[in-house]
Amino acid sequence: MIAYTSISKNFGEVQALQTVSFTVGEGEVFGLLGPNGAGKTTLVKIATLLTTPTEGTCLIHGLDTQRKKSAIQKLIGVVPQTNNLDRELTASENLKIYGMLHKVTGLKSKIEEALRSVELWDRRDSTVMSFSGGMQRRLLLARALLPNPQVLFLDEPSIGLDPQIRREMWDIIRKIRIDGRTVLITTHYIEEAEALCDRVGILTKGKLVALDSPEALKVQAGSFVVDSIAADGKLRQHLCHTQEEAEGVARARTMSAVVRPSTLEDIFVQLTDRGNE
């Protein structure tokens, strides 16, 4: 459904992406993880027609994003990282304007359907300025769903939300998945990727350094972690493939050590050059 092939992107002398290639299958929920500046949002912007790659191609449903823009616009929905709702308009008015711009047919019923899907129908006549941050993120999602897109791009969909509201957003995304849409999510929340994604890609410094399911990545890198505190007070971590190996490492430590199962966050830290061993 989405295919990035040898994508590179330069901004002047800065190389934001370096020959990145991966595919996202139809109906898959795919997560892009990486530190700030890793290239996650740039990949989304390439697929959503907001920028063009310096090299390489991006295909959506077999259509080249550089050559079939009008056709691709009908296939995709986007929840941007930046809130660009009109705060002085109501929820319904925001969706109506968006629907008119995108020539959505049966607009009235689709506005109701979209608002109900994110549990905002009861607030349809309230202005956006009266909404909490979580409600505004949900309205952005409703707007993206309005044209009934086959492919949905969510750029940091739960950014700035408290844990409880974030989990409510996850429930809504799970409902979208049940509908069979293809979803690409960028996120800084590692637990979000573990909770929602079939596979994840980890980016660092514009390069794709890992690609697999969260569970497979943990098995590949190490299913167990040894945590210990060094004399300088810094946390030291060592990934191990077996519990026996981890216990052996722990016994060799001169400081106290704890053995525990690894998490996707442990793998992320190691692969993005923030590990310490």
C-alpha positions, 0 to 999 in steps of 0.5 A: 500500500505504501512503498518508500524506495531509496528515499533521500532528502536534503535541506541545503547541506543537511541530509535529512534522509539517507536512502530509506526503503520500506513498505507498509502492507494493506491494513497494517498499522506501521510505526516510525520511531526516532529521536527529534530530527531523525526524519520521521515527519519528512517521510510523512510529508513526502507521502502526503505531497507536502515535499518531494524527495531529493532522490528515490520514489514513494508509491501509494497504492502503486501511484507515484507521489510525484506524478499522481498527486490528485489521485493520491489526495483521494486516497489519504487522510492526514493528522498533522503534528501541528494543530491547524484547526480554526479555533473560532469555528465549531467542530461541525463547521471545521469539518464542513469546510474541510469536506467542501474543499475535498469535495466530499459527497453526502457531507452531512451524514459523513460529518456525523459519522466522523464525529461519532467515531471520535466521540465528539458528536455531542460537542458538534456545535461547540467552538474548538477554543472550548475543547481540551487538547485531547478533544482537539486531537480527536477532532483532527482525526475526525477531519482526516477520516471525513473523506473515508481515506484508504491510507491514514497518516498520523504524525504524533497523534497523541503529542502533549496528551496526558496518559489517560487521554492518550489511551483513549486516542489509542482505542479510537485508532484501534477502531480505525484498524478494525475498518481495514485502513492502512495506518502509518504513525510517527511517535515519540511514545515507545509504549504507543508503538508497542500497543498499536503497531504490527511493525515498527521502523526505527530511524536515527540520523536519517537512516533506517536502522531497524524494521520488524515487529516489536516482539521480533526486534526484542528477540533479535537485540536481546530479550533480557536487560541487565540494569546497573548503576555505575560509580558516576551515578549513570545507568548502565544497560546490557542486552542479553539473549538469554536469562542465563547470559543476563544473570552471568553479566549481573554477577560480574558487575562490581555494583548491584544489578537487576535482570529484567525482560527487555522492552522496545524502549531498551532496543530503541535507546541502543539503536539510536546511539543513546545506549551506554554499552 
